[in-house]
Amino acid sequence: MLRRLYDWTLSLASKPSAPYALAIVSFSESSFFPVPPDVMLVPMMLARPDKAWSYALICTIASVIGGIFGYVIGLALYDSIGAWLFQLYGLTEGAETFRHAYAEYGHWVILLKGLTPIPYKLVTITSGFAGYHIGWFILLSVITRGARFFLVALLMSRFGPRIKTIIDNNFNLVAGGAIIAIVGGFVAFKYMF
């Protein structure tokens, strides 16, 4: 199943709708969707290395806008939607401790969590819930999300053919590692806070 998704994503890269699909996934991941945009981003960059930088820009912009939406969920709707999302992911206890960490480490929390496998939606919703300054939140989101996606673009543009060969030859291992990273991010968030 994952192999079909990978092949489908590679074929999607040549379609005019590819950037829109990537933007939707990136926006959604920053506010409510559990799967990171890298699942689409990496295969699309491998299929179209000439578009790696524009794909990184699309992911960054959509992720920050999605992050603002997540921030609003935390700020205005935490008691309903935000709490439900945290409960869905089994992270209710960690969210409260995470919220208190903003008093002391706000800037660092956003910068570091935006680069790790810890799902960014948890950071965005909690930032709103904690009442973190929206201006700082947006600026730090641009920095951290941009760094993440442009680093992927750099790696794909420099080593794309080698990376594609590794993925093609070891797909199950790579897919398993990606799943472990995603699940590990949720677990890390739950037990770190």
N, CA, C and O atoms as a DFTB+ gen file, in Angstrom:
772 C
 N C O
     1  1       0.821      -1.189       0.000
     2  2       0.000       0.000       0.000
     3  2       0.872       1.264       0.000
     4  3       0.624       2.188      -0.774
     5  1       1.890       1.302       0.865
     6  2       2.753       2.476       0.912
     7  2       3.544       2.642      -0.382
     8  3       3.804       3.759      -0.828
     9  1       3.918       1.522      -0.972
    10  2       4.647       1.592      -2.238
    11  2       3.775       2.220      -3.319
    12  3       4.255       3.020      -4.122
    13  1       2.485       1.853      -3.340
    14  2       1.567       2.446      -4.319
    15  2       1.409       3.944      -4.084
    16  3       1.339       4.725      -5.034
    17  1       1.353       4.341      -2.810
    18  2       1.250       5.756      -2.481
    19  2       2.492       6.509      -2.953
    20  3       2.384       7.608      -3.498
    21  1       3.662       5.924      -2.747
    22  2       4.926       6.516      -3.188
    23  2       4.940       6.661      -4.707
    24  3       5.269       7.730      -5.224
    25  1       4.590       5.606      -5.421
    26  2       4.557       5.657      -6.889
    27  2       3.528       6.673      -7.381
    28  3       3.779       7.405      -8.339
    29  1       2.378       6.714      -6.726
    30  2       1.335       7.677      -7.106
    31  2       1.832       9.102      -6.904
    32  3       1.588       9.976      -7.735
    33  1       2.543       9.334      -5.775
    34  2       3.067      10.676      -5.501
    35  2       4.113      11.063      -6.528
    36  3       4.157      12.216      -6.957
    37  1       4.959      10.122      -6.931
    38  2       5.935      10.410      -7.984
    39  2       5.228      10.813      -9.282
    40  3       5.652      11.751      -9.956
    41  1       4.155      10.105      -9.628
    42  2       3.427      10.443     -10.860
    43  2       2.660      11.748     -10.712
    44  3       2.446      12.452     -11.699
    45  1       2.245      12.080      -9.501
    46  2       1.509      13.323      -9.257
    47  2       2.366      14.553      -9.548
    48  3       1.847      15.594      -9.953
    49  1       3.670      14.433      -9.343
    50  2       4.570      15.570      -9.492
    51  2       4.512      16.196     -10.877
    52  3       4.806      17.383     -11.023
    53  1       4.143      15.433     -11.893
    54  2       4.106      15.977     -13.254
    55  2       2.771      16.645     -13.580
    56  3       2.617      17.231     -14.652
    57  1       1.818      16.562     -12.673
    58  2       0.496      17.138     -12.939
    59  2       0.423      18.576     -12.458
    60  3       1.077      18.938     -11.479
    61  1      -0.370      19.404     -13.138
    62  2      -0.494      20.806     -12.726
    63  2      -1.076      20.974     -11.322
    64  3      -0.854      22.002     -10.682
    65  1      -1.812      19.981     -10.839
    66  2      -2.432      20.087      -9.513
    67  2      -1.473      19.746      -8.373
    68  3      -1.832      19.915      -7.208
    69  1      -0.276      19.276      -8.674
    70  2       0.666      18.824      -7.648
    71  2       0.956      19.887      -6.592
    72  3       0.888      19.578      -5.402
    73  1       1.275      21.122      -6.970
    74  2       1.564      22.123      -5.928
    75  2       0.363      22.392      -5.019
    76  3       0.533      22.664      -3.831
    77  1      -0.828      22.317      -5.565
    78  2      -2.026      22.553      -4.749
    79  2      -2.220      21.429      -3.742
    80  3      -2.542      21.676      -2.579
    81  1      -2.024      20.191      -4.190
    82  2      -2.148      19.050      -3.281
    83  2      -1.103      19.141      -2.175
    84  3      -1.402      18.866      -1.013
    85  1       0.110      19.523      -2.529
    86  2       1.178      19.670      -1.547
    87  2       0.831      20.764      -0.537
    88  3       1.052      20.598       0.662
    89  1       0.295      21.867      -1.018
    90  2      -0.093      22.974      -0.129
    91  2      -1.194      22.538       0.834
    92  3      -1.156      22.885       2.015
    93  1      -2.159      21.791       0.344
    94  2      -3.258      21.325       1.199
    95  2      -2.733      20.409       2.300
    96  3      -3.112      20.549       3.463
    97  1      -1.864      19.476       1.932
    98  2      -1.308      18.553       2.927
    99  2      -0.458      19.314       3.944
   100  3      -0.536      19.039       5.141
   101  1       0.345      20.260       3.485
   102  2       1.207      21.025       4.384
   103  2       0.378      21.897       5.332
   104  3       0.676      21.981       6.524
   105  1      -0.655      22.540       4.801
   106  2      -1.557      23.343       5.632
   107  2      -2.215      22.459       6.683
   108  3      -2.236      22.798       7.866
   109  1      -2.748      21.335       6.247
   110  2      -3.496      20.442       7.134
   111  2      -2.618      19.870       8.235
   112  3      -3.051      19.749       9.381
   113  1      -1.381      19.517       7.889
   114  2      -0.480      18.911       8.875
   115  2      -0.157      19.883      10.006
   116  3       0.106      19.452      11.128
   117  1      -0.172      21.167       9.733
   118  2       0.158      22.147      10.763
   119  2      -1.007      22.444      11.694
   120  3      -0.836      23.116      12.712
   121  1      -2.188      21.947      11.350
   122  2      -3.336      22.265      12.194
   123  2      -4.143      21.054      12.663
   124  3      -4.683      21.076      13.769
   125  1      -4.239      19.993      11.846
   126  2      -5.055      18.865      12.308
   127  2      -4.693      17.508      11.708
   128  3      -5.008      16.487      12.321
   129  1      -4.055      17.446      10.554
   130  2      -3.799      16.184       9.861
   131  2      -2.566      15.505      10.453
   132  3      -1.562      16.179      10.683
   133  1      -2.604      14.175      10.713
   134  2      -1.482      13.525      11.402
   135  2      -0.254      13.210      10.552
   136  3       0.804      12.909      11.106
   137  1      -0.360      13.268       9.229
   138  2       0.758      12.855       8.373
   139  2       1.536      14.086       7.889
   140  3       0.932      15.021       7.363
   141  1       2.861      14.101       8.056
   142  2       3.664      15.253       7.631
   143  2       3.718      15.372       6.107
   144  3       3.576      14.375       5.399
   145  1       3.923      16.591       5.604
   146  2       3.967      16.802       4.160
   147  2       5.152      16.130       3.480
   148  3       5.171      15.998       2.257
   149  1       6.131      15.710       4.255
   150  2       7.308      15.041       3.689
   151  2       6.925      13.796       2.892
   152  3       7.633      13.392       1.969
   153  1       5.790      13.193       3.265
   154  2       5.312      12.007       2.560
   155  2       5.040      12.337       1.093
   156  3       5.230      11.487       0.222
   157  1       4.599      13.554       0.817
   158  2       4.415      14.002      -0.569
   159  2       5.633      14.764      -1.073
   160  3       6.038      14.620      -2.227
   161  1       6.210      15.575      -0.195
   162  2       7.294      16.467      -0.596
   163  2       8.500      15.722      -1.163
   164  3       9.002      16.071      -2.231
   165  1       8.961      14.703      -0.454
   166  2      10.166      13.987      -0.891
   167  2       9.958      13.308      -2.248
   168  3      10.779      13.506      -3.143
   169  1       8.903      12.521      -2.438
   170  2       8.718      11.921      -3.765
   171  2       8.537      12.960      -4.875
   172  3       9.007      12.760      -5.995
   173  1       7.860      14.063      -4.565
   174  2       7.681      15.089      -5.592
   175  2       9.006      15.738      -5.955
   176  3       9.258      16.030      -7.124
   177  1       9.853      15.963      -4.960
   178  2      11.176      16.530      -5.242
   179  2      12.052      15.541      -6.002
   180  3      12.854      15.936      -6.848
   181  1      11.896      14.265      -5.699
   182  2      12.660      13.253      -6.427
   183  2      12.226      13.175      -7.882
   184  3      13.048      12.991      -8.780
   185  1      10.920      13.318      -8.103
   186  2      10.401      13.253      -9.469
   187  2      10.712      14.525     -10.252
   188  3      10.928      14.469     -11.463
   189  1      10.737      15.660      -9.579
   190  2      10.976      16.952     -10.233
   191  2      12.019      17.751      -9.448
   192  3      11.668      18.724      -8.781
   193  1      13.294      17.354      -9.516
   194  2      14.312      18.080      -8.746
   195  2      14.422      19.550      -9.130
   196  3      14.864      20.373      -8.328
   197  1      14.021      19.881     -10.356
   198  2      14.048      21.273     -10.787
   199  2      13.038      22.132     -10.027
   200  3      13.139      23.359     -10.037
   201  1      12.074      21.504      -9.375
   202  2      11.039      22.229      -8.623
   203  2      11.229      22.099      -7.109
   204  3      10.356      22.513      -6.347
   205  1      12.342      21.537      -6.664
   206  2      12.551      21.295      -5.237
   207  2      12.415      22.576      -4.414
   208  3      11.774      22.575      -3.363
   209  1      13.015      23.664      -4.890
   210  2      12.987      24.911      -4.118
   211  2      11.585      25.522      -4.091
   212  3      11.164      26.067      -3.072
   213  1      10.872      25.431      -5.200
   214  2       9.505      25.971      -5.201
   215  2       8.587      25.104      -4.350
   216  3       7.680      25.626      -3.701
   217  1       8.804      23.787      -4.341
   218  2       8.016      22.915      -3.457
   219  2       8.298      23.243      -1.989
   220  3       7.383      23.231      -1.167
   221  1       9.552      23.535      -1.658
   222  2       9.898      23.905      -0.283
   223  2       9.208      25.212       0.107
   224  3       8.724      25.349       1.230
   225  1       9.164      26.166      -0.815
   226  2       8.490      27.438      -0.548
   227  2       6.993      27.228      -0.346
   228  3       6.399      27.809       0.563
   229  1       6.389      26.406      -1.182
   230  2       4.961      26.103      -1.042
   231  2       4.688      25.471       0.321
   232  3       3.750      25.864       1.014
   233  1       5.503      24.501       0.702
   234  2       5.328      23.845       2.003
   235  2       5.484      24.838       3.151
   236  3       4.720      24.807       4.115
   237  1       6.471      25.712       3.043
   238  2       6.707      26.682       4.113
   239  2       5.518      27.615       4.269
   240  3       5.010      27.795       5.376
   241  1       5.069      28.209       3.171
   242  2       3.950      29.155       3.236
   243  2       2.680      28.463       3.732
   244  3       2.003      28.970       4.626
   245  1       2.362      27.318       3.155
   246  2       1.143      26.607       3.550
   247  2       1.229      26.134       4.999
   248  3       0.230      26.160       5.718
   249  1       2.414      25.703       5.432
   250  2       2.589      25.236       6.797
   251  2       2.400      26.382       7.788
   252  3       1.766      26.198       8.827
   253  1       2.934      27.544       7.486
   254  2       2.782      28.694       8.381
   255  2       1.316      29.137       8.438
   256  3       0.801      29.447       9.513
   257  1       0.648      29.165       7.286
   258  2      -0.776      29.526       7.281
   259  2      -1.581      28.476       8.054
   260  3      -2.470      28.823       8.830
   261  1      -1.271      27.204       7.843
   262  2      -1.917      26.147       8.612
   263  2      -1.598      26.270      10.096
   264  3      -2.444      25.988      10.945
   265  1      -0.377      26.693      10.405
   266  2       0.012      26.911      11.796
   267  2      -0.803      28.020      12.441
   268  3      -1.168      27.927      13.613
   269  1      -1.090      29.066      11.680
   270  2      -1.937      30.145      12.200
   271  2      -3.340      29.610      12.476
   272  3      -3.962      29.972      13.475
   273  1      -3.836      28.744      11.584
   274  2      -5.139      28.121      11.806
   275  2      -5.098      27.265      13.076
   276  3      -6.032      27.302      13.877
   277  1      -4.026      26.498      13.261
   278  2      -3.861      25.708      14.480
   279  2      -3.790      26.593      15.717
   280  3      -4.342      26.258      16.765
   281  1      -3.106      27.721      15.585
   282  2      -3.011      28.687      16.687
   283  2      -4.406      29.174      17.081
   284  3      -4.726      29.268      18.266
   285  1      -5.232      29.482      16.079
   286  2      -6.604      29.940      16.340
   287  2      -7.417      28.834      17.020
   288  3      -8.218      29.108      17.914
   289  1      -7.208      27.583      16.595
   290  2      -7.895      26.466      17.260
   291  2      -7.535      26.460      18.739
   292  3      -8.410      26.322      19.594
   293  1      -6.249      26.608      19.042
   294  2      -5.810      26.617      20.437
   295  2      -6.290      27.828      21.203
   296  3      -6.643      27.722      22.377
   297  1      -6.307      28.968      20.559
   298  2      -6.701      30.213      21.211
   299  2      -8.199      30.279      21.473
   300  3      -8.632      30.582      22.585
   301  1      -8.980      29.994      20.446
   302  2     -10.425      30.209      20.538
   303  2     -11.240      28.938      20.728
   304  3     -12.354      28.978      21.251
   305  1     -10.683      27.816      20.303
   306  2     -11.485      26.594      20.289
   307  2     -10.842      25.436      21.045
   308  3     -11.192      24.279      20.810
   309  1      -9.904      25.729      21.953
   310  2      -9.218      24.628      22.618
   311  2     -10.189      23.734      23.378
   312  3     -10.056      22.511      23.345
   313  1     -11.156      24.324      24.056
   314  2     -12.079      23.521      24.866
   315  2     -12.893      22.537      24.036
   316  3     -13.373      21.532      24.561
   317  1     -13.053      22.817      22.749
   318  2     -13.818      21.878      21.912
   319  2     -12.895      21.151      20.936
   320  3     -12.560      19.986      21.152
   321  1     -12.488      21.818      19.882
   322  2     -11.692      21.180      18.825
   323  2     -10.272      20.859      19.295
   324  3      -9.789      19.746      19.088
   325  1      -9.609      21.815      19.918
   326  2      -8.231      21.596      20.350
   327  2      -8.108      20.459      21.345
   328  3      -7.235      19.603      21.205
   329  1      -8.978      20.440      22.352
   330  2      -8.944      19.359      23.338
   331  2      -9.254      18.020      22.686
   332  3      -8.659      17.000      23.033
   333  1     -10.188      18.028      21.742
   334  2     -10.532      16.793      21.035
   335  2      -9.327      16.248      20.271
   336  3      -9.052      15.049      20.319
   337  1      -8.596      17.140      19.555
   338  2      -7.413      16.701      18.813
   339  2      -6.352      16.133      19.752
   340  3      -5.767      15.088      19.468
   341  1      -6.103      16.817      20.870
   342  2      -5.116      16.318      21.816
   343  2      -5.564      14.987      22.416
   344  3      -4.745      14.092      22.626
   345  1      -6.862      14.856      22.693
   346  2      -7.381      13.594      23.219
   347  2      -7.276      12.486      22.177
   348  3      -6.926      11.350      22.499
   349  1      -7.585      12.827      20.913
   350  2      -7.489      11.865      19.821
   351  2      -6.092      11.276      19.723
   352  3      -5.930      10.078      19.494
   353  1      -5.087      12.120      19.898
   354  2      -3.707      11.663      19.817
   355  2      -3.166      11.170      21.165
   356  3      -1.999      10.792      21.265
   357  1      -4.023      11.175      22.210
   358  2      -3.616      10.690      23.525
   359  2      -2.602      11.578      24.207
   360  3      -1.724      11.087      24.917
   361  1      -2.709      12.886      24.001
   362  2      -1.694      13.809      24.489
   363  2      -2.236      14.864      25.440
   364  3      -1.606      15.907      25.617
   365  1      -3.366      14.626      26.044
   366  2      -4.006      15.636      26.883
   367  2      -3.121      16.031      28.059
   368  3      -2.973      17.221      28.338
   369  1      -2.532      15.064      28.752
   370  2      -1.677      15.380      29.892
   371  2      -0.450      16.180      29.463
   372  3      -0.074      17.145      30.127
   373  1       0.162      15.789      28.376
   374  2       1.353      16.478      27.889
   375  2       1.070      17.890      27.441
   376  3       1.942      18.753      27.541
   377  1      -0.125      18.149      26.950
   378  2      -0.458      19.479      26.451
   379  2      -0.411      20.513      27.562
   380  3       0.070      21.625      27.346
   381  1      -0.896      20.171      28.737
   382  2      -0.912      21.123      29.852
   383  2       0.502      21.467      30.310
   384  3       0.808      22.632      30.560
   385  1       1.361      20.463      30.418
   386  2       2.749      20.709      30.800
   387  2       3.460      21.506      29.719
   388  3       4.243      22.411      30.008
   389  1       3.175      21.153      28.455
   390  2       3.761      21.863      27.318
   391  2       3.361      23.335      27.356
   392  3       4.183      24.212      27.090
   393  1       2.112      23.600      27.685
   394  2       1.615      24.975      27.767
   395  2       2.407      25.762      28.790
   396  3       2.761      26.913      28.538
   397  1       2.694      25.168      29.941
   398  2       3.445      25.857      30.983
   399  2       4.903      26.091      30.576
   400  3       5.534      27.022      31.076
   401  1       5.436      25.281      29.699
   402  2       6.816      25.455      29.237
   403  2       6.983      26.759      28.460
   404  3       8.090      27.290      28.367
   405  1       5.901      27.269      27.910
   406  2       5.977      28.520      27.157
   407  2       6.386      29.699      28.026
   408  3       7.009      30.640      27.536
   409  1       6.047      29.659      29.296
   410  2       6.412      30.753      30.184
   411  2       7.923      30.939      30.248
   412  3       8.420      32.058      30.373
   413  1       8.635      29.835      30.161
   414  2      10.086      29.901      30.286
   415  2      10.834      29.718      28.970
   416  3      11.894      30.313      28.774
   417  1      10.291      28.894      28.058
   418  2      11.048      28.509      26.868
   419  2      10.324      28.774      25.555
   420  3      10.664      28.158      24.545
   421  1       9.343      29.665      25.532
   422  2       8.490      29.857      24.360
   423  2       9.183      29.860      23.007
   424  3       8.819      29.078      22.129
   425  1      10.169      30.717      22.824
   426  2      10.852      30.803      21.522
   427  2      11.515      29.479      21.164
   428  3      11.392      29.001      20.036
   429  1      12.220      28.890      22.131
   430  2      12.954      27.660      21.868
   431  2      12.022      26.495      21.580
   432  3      12.328      25.628      20.762
   433  1      10.889      26.481      22.257
   434  2       9.925      25.400      22.033
   435  2       9.489      25.386      20.571
   436  3       9.493      24.339      19.924
   437  1       9.116      26.548      20.060
   438  2       8.645      26.631      18.671
   439  2       9.776      26.304      17.698
   440  3       9.577      25.536      16.757
   441  1      10.948      26.875      17.911
   442  2      12.065      26.629      17.003
   443  2      12.470      25.162      16.975
   444  3      12.659      24.598      15.898
   445  1      12.604      24.545      18.121
   446  2      13.064      23.164      18.165
   447  2      11.992      22.175      17.731
   448  3      12.289      21.220      17.014
   449  1      10.776      22.385      18.147
   450  2       9.716      21.436      17.800
   451  2       9.372      21.498      16.313
   452  3       8.935      20.498      15.743
   453  1       9.561      22.640      15.687
   454  2       9.285      22.750      14.260
   455  2      10.242      21.960      13.393
   456  3       9.949      21.685      12.230
   457  1      11.386      21.592      13.953
   458  2      12.396      20.846      13.196
   459  2      12.397      19.356      13.504
   460  3      13.039      18.577      12.800
   461  1      11.686      18.956      14.547
   462  2      11.722      17.563      14.991
   463  2      10.535      16.780      14.439
   464  3       9.637      17.358      13.829
   465  1      10.532      15.462      14.654
   466  2       9.375      14.665      14.224
   467  2       8.128      14.895      15.085
   468  3       7.053      14.391      14.761
   469  1       8.265      15.660      16.188
   470  2       7.084      15.960      17.001
   471  2       6.115      16.733      16.115
   472  3       6.485      17.756      15.539
   473  1       4.883      16.255      16.002
   474  2       3.921      16.880      15.082
   475  2       3.739      18.374      15.358
   476  3       3.461      18.783      16.485
   477  1       3.900      19.171      14.315
   478  2       3.876      20.620      14.466
   479  2       2.505      21.138      14.893
   480  3       2.413      22.189      15.526
   481  1       1.443      20.414      14.553
   482  2       0.102      20.849      14.947
   483  2      -0.011      20.939      16.457
   484  3      -0.763      21.771      16.966
   485  1       0.717      20.104      17.185
   486  2       0.678      20.147      18.641
   487  2       1.298      21.445      19.145
   488  3       0.843      22.014      20.137
   489  1       2.328      21.905      18.463
   490  2       2.969      23.172      18.809
   491  2       2.036      24.333      18.474
   492  3       1.899      25.261      19.271
   493  1       1.395      24.295      17.307
   494  2       0.562      25.424      16.893
   495  2      -0.658      25.572      17.795
   496  3      -0.982      26.679      18.228
   497  1      -1.336      24.462      18.079
   498  2      -2.530      24.515      18.922
   499  2      -2.151      24.948      20.337
   500  3      -2.838      25.769      20.943
   501  1      -1.072      24.402      20.855
   502  2      -0.646      24.755      22.204
   503  2      -0.178      26.204      22.271
   504  3      -0.366      26.860      23.296
   505  1       0.424      26.714      21.207
   506  2       0.837      28.121      21.191
   507  2      -0.372      29.035      21.347
   508  3      -0.323      30.018      22.087
   509  1      -1.447      28.711      20.653
   510  2      -2.673      29.498      20.815
   511  2      -3.264      29.321      22.189
   512  3      -3.689      30.295      22.812
   513  1      -3.300      28.098      22.672
   514  2      -3.846      27.791      23.990
   515  2      -3.082      28.544      25.077
   516  3      -3.684      29.030      26.035
   517  1      -1.756      28.643      24.933
   518  2      -0.921      29.320      25.923
   519  2      -0.948      30.832      25.759
   520  3      -0.401      31.550      26.596
   521  1      -1.576      31.328      24.692
   522  2      -1.624      32.770      24.462
   523  2      -0.275      33.340      24.054
   524  3       0.017      34.505      24.323
   525  1       0.546      32.526      23.409
   526  2       1.864      32.986      22.963
   527  2       1.689      34.127      21.960
   528  3       0.732      34.118      21.185
   529  1       2.573      35.088      21.959
   530  2       2.481      36.260      21.082
   531  2       2.410      35.827      19.611
   532  3       3.307      35.144      19.117
   533  1       1.350      36.224      18.925
   534  2       1.115      35.779      17.546
   535  2       2.220      36.227      16.590
   536  3       2.602      35.474      15.694
   537  1       2.730      37.427      16.769
   538  2       3.803      37.922      15.900
   539  2       5.052      37.062      16.000
   540  3       5.635      36.672      14.988
   541  1       5.457      36.770      17.234
   542  2       6.608      35.897      17.438
   543  2       6.329      34.502      16.911
   544  3       7.196      33.869      16.309
   545  1       5.120      34.032      17.140
   546  2       4.748      32.696      16.660
   547  2       4.912      32.609      15.141
   548  3       5.491      31.645      14.641
   549  1       4.414      33.593      14.407
   550  2       4.502      33.578      12.940
   551  2       5.963      33.654      12.492
   552  3       6.390      32.884      11.632
   553  1       6.726      34.579      13.073
   554  2       8.132      34.733      12.691
   555  2       8.919      33.438      12.943
   556  3       9.660      32.979      12.074
   557  1       8.754      32.862      14.123
   558  2       9.478      31.635      14.446
   559  2       9.001      30.459      13.604
   560  3       9.785      29.568      13.278
   561  1       7.723      30.454      13.254
   562  2       7.202      29.394      12.379
   563  2       7.819      29.497      10.989
   564  3       8.184      28.483      10.396
   565  1       7.936      30.719      10.466
   566  2       8.569      30.911       9.155
   567  2      10.006      30.404       9.196
   568  3      10.458      29.723       8.276
   569  1      10.718      30.740      10.264
   570  2      12.121      30.313      10.380
   571  2      12.234      28.793      10.466
   572  3      12.976      28.179       9.700
   573  1      11.506      28.195      11.389
   574  2      11.675      26.762      11.635
   575  2      11.105      25.903      10.510
   576  3      11.729      24.918      10.116
   577  1       9.937      26.258       9.988
   578  2       9.360      25.480       8.905
   579  2      10.152      25.687       7.620
   580  3      10.381      24.740       6.867
   581  1      10.567      26.918       7.371
   582  2      11.395      27.183       6.203
   583  2      12.702      26.406       6.260
   584  3      13.125      25.818       5.265
   585  1      13.343      26.405       7.431
   586  2      14.598      25.665       7.583
   587  2      14.382      24.187       7.301
   588  3      15.189      23.550       6.625
   589  1      13.297      23.651       7.821
   590  2      13.032      22.224       7.622
   591  2      12.823      21.886       6.153
   592  3      13.465      20.976       5.628
   593  1      11.935      22.607       5.489
   594  2      11.594      22.262       4.112
   595  2      12.706      22.626       3.126
   596  3      12.908      21.917       2.140
   597  1      13.425      23.712       3.376
   598  2      14.518      24.065       2.478
   599  2      15.727      23.149       2.681
   600  3      16.510      22.948       1.753
   601  1      15.885      22.597       3.877
   602  2      16.922      21.591       4.082
   603  2      16.606      20.343       3.258
   604  3      17.499      19.757       2.644
   605  1      15.343      19.942       3.247
   606  2      14.936      18.804       2.409
   607  2      15.212      19.123       0.941
   608  3      15.700      18.268       0.202
   609  1      14.900      20.355       0.514
   610  2      15.153      20.755      -0.877
   611  2      16.645      20.704      -1.201
   612  3      17.036      20.259      -2.280
   613  1      17.464      21.157      -0.272
   614  2      18.919      21.117      -0.477
   615  2      19.401      19.678      -0.643
   616  3      20.173      19.369      -1.551
   617  1      18.934      18.805       0.248
   618  2      19.338      17.394       0.167
   619  2      18.856      16.747      -1.127
   620  3      19.592      15.993      -1.764
   621  1      17.619      17.043      -1.510
   622  2      17.064      16.443      -2.734
   623  2      17.740      16.992      -3.980
   624  3      17.954      16.256      -4.944
   625  1      18.076      18.268      -3.973
   626  2      18.710      18.829      -5.167
   627  2      20.160      18.363      -5.316
   628  3      20.670      18.262      -6.432
   629  1      20.819      18.081      -4.195
   630  2      22.211      17.639      -4.264
   631  2      22.353      16.127      -4.384
   632  3      23.219      15.633      -5.107
   633  1      21.505      15.399      -3.677
   634  2      21.661      13.946      -3.604
   635  2      20.432      13.186      -4.084
   636  3      20.318      11.984      -3.845
   637  1      19.511      13.871      -4.759
   638  2      18.245      13.279      -5.172
   639  2      18.342      11.933      -5.866
   640  3      17.680      10.988      -5.439
   641  1      19.151      11.805      -6.930
   642  2      19.232      10.505      -7.602
   643  2      19.721       9.381      -6.682
   644  3      19.219       8.259      -6.752
   645  1      20.698       9.682      -5.823
   646  2      21.186       8.665      -4.892
   647  2      20.111       8.307      -3.860
   648  3      19.922       7.140      -3.516
   649  1      19.417       9.337      -3.377
   650  2      18.352       9.102      -2.391
   651  2      17.234       8.285      -3.018
   652  3      16.695       7.377      -2.384
   653  1      16.880       8.602      -4.267
   654  2      15.816       7.853      -4.953
   655  2      16.215       6.383      -5.106
   656  3      15.388       5.491      -4.914
   657  1      17.465       6.135      -5.447
   658  2      17.945       4.750      -5.578
   659  2      17.855       4.028      -4.234
   660  3      17.429       2.875      -4.173
   661  1      18.251       4.701      -3.172
   662  2      18.174       4.091      -1.835
   663  2      16.724       3.783      -1.477
   664  3      16.422       2.697      -0.981
   665  1      15.827       4.735      -1.725
   666  2      14.403       4.523      -1.418
   667  2      13.850       3.381      -2.264
   668  3      13.171       2.493      -1.748
   669  1      14.142       3.406      -3.566
   670  2      13.623       2.356      -4.453
   671  2      14.122       0.967      -4.059
   672  3      13.364      -0.002      -4.106
   673  1      15.390       0.870      -3.674
   674  2      15.973      -0.435      -3.332
   675  2      15.635      -0.907      -1.918
   676  3      15.695      -2.102      -1.627
   677  1      15.281       0.034      -1.043
   678  2      15.023      -0.305       0.364
   679  2      13.699       0.299       0.827
   680  3      13.597       0.818       1.939
   681  1      12.696       0.224      -0.032
   682  2      11.454       0.945       0.245
   683  2      10.830       0.563       1.581
   684  3      10.446       1.444       2.350
   685  1      10.720      -0.723       1.874
   686  2      10.075      -1.144       3.125
   687  2      10.817      -0.619       4.352
   688  3      10.193      -0.207       5.329
   689  1      12.127      -0.634       4.301
   690  2      12.930      -0.130       5.407
   691  2      12.735       1.380       5.580
   692  3      12.571       1.866       6.699
   693  1      12.755       2.114       4.464
   694  2      12.572       3.567       4.508
   695  2      11.164       3.912       4.994
   696  3      10.996       4.795       5.836
   697  1      10.153       3.220       4.466
   698  2       8.772       3.467       4.884
   699  2       8.593       3.150       6.363
   700  3       7.929       3.891       7.088
   701  1       9.185       2.051       6.804
   702  2       9.120       1.700       8.225
   703  2       9.773       2.755       9.100
   704  3       9.258       3.093      10.166
   705  1      10.899       3.272       8.653
   706  2      11.580       4.338       9.395
   707  2      10.742       5.605       9.473
   708  3      10.710       6.274      10.506
   709  1      10.060       5.933       8.374
   710  2       9.194       7.123       8.370
   711  2       8.032       6.945       9.341
   712  3       7.681       7.870      10.072
   713  1       7.446       5.770       9.345
   714  2       6.325       5.505      10.266
   715  2       6.806       5.577      11.712
   716  3       6.123       6.140      12.567
   717  1       7.964       5.016      11.983
   718  2       8.529       5.068      13.338
   719  2       8.787       6.517      13.748
   720  3       8.535       6.886      14.896
   721  1       9.287       7.345      12.824
   722  2       9.544       8.756      13.135
   723  2       8.251       9.497      13.460
   724  3       8.211      10.299      14.393
   725  1       7.186       9.228      12.689
   726  2       5.904       9.898      12.931
   727  2       5.339       9.475      14.284
   728  3       4.975      10.322      15.100
   729  1       5.268       8.181      14.521
   730  2       4.734       7.676      15.792
   731  2       5.643       8.114      16.938
   732  3       5.167       8.488      18.010
   733  1       6.940       8.066      16.707
   734  2       7.891       8.503      17.727
   735  2       7.723       9.954      18.111
   736  3       7.928      10.320      19.268
   737  1       7.351      10.790      17.148
   738  2       7.105      12.195      17.444
   739  2       5.953      12.377      18.416
   740  3       6.040      13.165      19.358
   741  1       4.868      11.637      18.180
   742  2       3.729      11.705      19.095
   743  2       4.109      11.182      20.481
   744  3       3.756      11.782      21.496
   745  1       4.823      10.069      20.513
   746  2       5.227       9.482      21.790
   747  2       6.171      10.416      22.519
   748  3       6.047      10.596      23.730
   749  1       7.115      11.014      21.804
   750  2       8.060      11.957      22.432
   751  2       7.316      13.121      23.045
   752  3       7.623      13.532      24.165
   753  1       6.343      13.659      22.332
   754  2       5.569      14.774      22.865
   755  2       4.842      14.355      24.143
   756  3       4.799      15.098      25.123
   757  1       4.280      13.168      24.110
   758  2       3.489      12.681      25.254
   759  2       4.357      12.495      26.493
   760  3       3.944      12.847      27.599
   761  1       5.566      11.940      26.314
   762  2       6.380      11.618      27.474
   763  2       7.406      12.675      27.847
   764  3       7.952      12.638      28.949
   765  1       7.678      13.604      26.962
   766  2       8.622      14.664      27.284
   767  2       7.982      15.724      28.151
   768  3       8.669      16.426      28.893
   769  1       6.664      15.846      28.060
   770  2       6.004      16.927      28.792
   771  2       4.976      16.376      29.739
   772  3       4.315      17.138      30.444
